[in-house]
Amino acid sequence: MALQESGEMYLETIYILSQESSAVRAIDVGDYMGFSKPSVSRALGVLKNEGLVKKDDEGYLHLTKAGEILAKRIYERHSVLTKLLVDIGVDEKTAAEDACRVEHYISDKTFDAIKAHMKMNRS
């Protein structure tokens, strides 16, 4: 399944918010991302249809197993790429913004090579 960048951003946001609180609502996602309620509602509908997000009886959002796997992958890419950019001298704000753009398009092969390179340089 090929999820668009915006869908990946929503998954990553739900993942981040769920690390801070088990009570994540659509309004929290919209506030975090700066998006309107209708935009969030449409995106969450797509993610629900893809089997990546579910809403419980109280209206709280939860990642499905598949959604959590994908969200963790996206978040890892963001974290690793941000660290790499900071390590080479990019300021943290710019590094985070650039990592956010790159994380959605970098191939698994290239990302794995970056992780291996960073791990090797820590040793």
Legacy VTK file of the C-alpha trace (Angstrom):
# vtk DataFile Version 3.0
C-alpha trace
ASCII
DATASET POLYDATA
POINTS 123 float
0.000 0.000 0.000
1.405 3.383 -1.008
0.279 6.055 1.416
0.650 9.666 0.354
2.900 12.050 2.269
-0.048 13.723 4.006
-1.334 10.367 5.258
2.106 9.548 6.604
2.178 12.903 8.394
-1.138 12.129 10.086
0.085 8.697 11.185
3.298 10.185 12.555
1.324 12.848 14.422
-1.027 10.297 15.992
2.009 8.234 16.989
3.759 11.235 18.577
0.626 12.340 20.420
-0.059 8.784 21.622
3.408 8.694 23.180
2.435 11.735 25.254
-1.140 10.655 26.087
-3.338 7.620 25.523
-6.263 9.971 24.851
-5.750 11.263 21.299
-8.696 12.890 19.553
-9.070 14.304 16.065
-9.025 17.829 17.518
-5.592 17.122 19.044
-4.290 16.023 15.652
-5.662 19.162 14.001
-4.184 21.427 16.679
-0.778 19.758 16.430
-0.671 19.939 12.647
-2.437 23.285 12.278
-5.162 21.811 10.045
-8.909 22.428 9.993
-11.441 19.984 11.400
-12.794 19.057 7.914
-9.264 18.351 6.620
-8.492 16.157 9.618
-11.821 14.362 9.298
-11.211 13.548 5.615
-7.667 12.320 6.263
-8.710 10.177 9.213
-11.486 8.659 7.083
-8.906 7.600 4.508
-6.626 6.163 7.204
-9.547 4.267 8.758
-10.512 2.851 5.350
-6.898 1.738 4.861
-7.041 -0.074 8.220
-4.354 2.115 9.799
-6.392 4.008 12.391
-9.467 3.193 14.431
-11.683 5.276 16.694
-13.059 3.797 19.912
-16.554 4.364 21.343
-15.361 7.440 23.236
-13.916 9.058 20.116
-10.248 8.378 20.861
-7.936 7.541 17.988
-5.717 4.477 18.033
-3.257 3.175 15.491
-3.915 -0.354 14.322
-0.971 -2.754 14.337
-0.306 -1.923 10.665
-0.692 1.796 11.382
1.706 1.624 14.309
4.346 -0.207 12.268
4.163 2.406 9.530
4.075 5.339 11.977
7.133 4.040 13.855
8.976 3.672 10.544
8.161 7.245 9.551
9.083 8.587 12.984
12.385 6.696 12.949
13.236 8.186 9.568
12.440 11.656 10.850
14.531 11.192 13.988
17.549 9.647 12.250
17.562 12.155 9.391
17.216 15.087 11.800
20.155 13.794 13.839
22.264 13.288 10.717
21.597 16.834 9.527
22.336 18.317 12.947
25.546 16.255 13.125
26.773 17.800 9.876
26.081 21.323 11.105
22.502 22.166 10.137
20.588 24.054 12.830
17.977 21.948 14.603
14.901 23.767 13.242
16.055 23.517 9.625
17.209 19.926 10.140
13.789 18.893 11.475
11.977 20.670 8.620
14.214 19.128 5.957
14.043 15.680 7.544
10.261 15.959 7.476
10.343 16.444 3.716
12.957 13.767 2.991
11.499 11.067 5.266
8.619 10.455 2.851
10.711 9.966 -0.278
14.003 8.345 0.718
14.335 4.716 -0.321
14.684 1.940 2.247
18.073 1.084 0.764
19.426 4.624 1.217
17.908 4.993 4.682
19.414 1.686 5.821
22.810 2.829 4.507
22.509 6.098 6.453
21.644 4.212 9.648
24.589 1.839 9.148
26.939 4.761 8.482
25.782 6.605 11.590
26.080 3.472 13.716
29.591 2.809 12.404
30.663 6.371 13.187
29.420 6.088 16.782
31.664 3.110 17.465
LINES 1 124
123 0 1 2 3 4 5 6 7 8 9 10 11 12 13 14 15 16 17 18 19 20 21 22 23 24 25 26 27 28 29 30 31 32 33 34 35 36 37 38 39 40 41 42 43 44 45 46 47 48 49 50 51 52 53 54 55 56 57 58 59 60 61 62 63 64 65 66 67 68 69 70 71 72 73 74 75 76 77 78 79 80 81 82 83 84 85 86 87 88 89 90 91 92 93 94 95 96 97 98 99 100 101 102 103 104 105 106 107 108 109 110 111 112 113 114 115 116 117 118 119 120 121 122
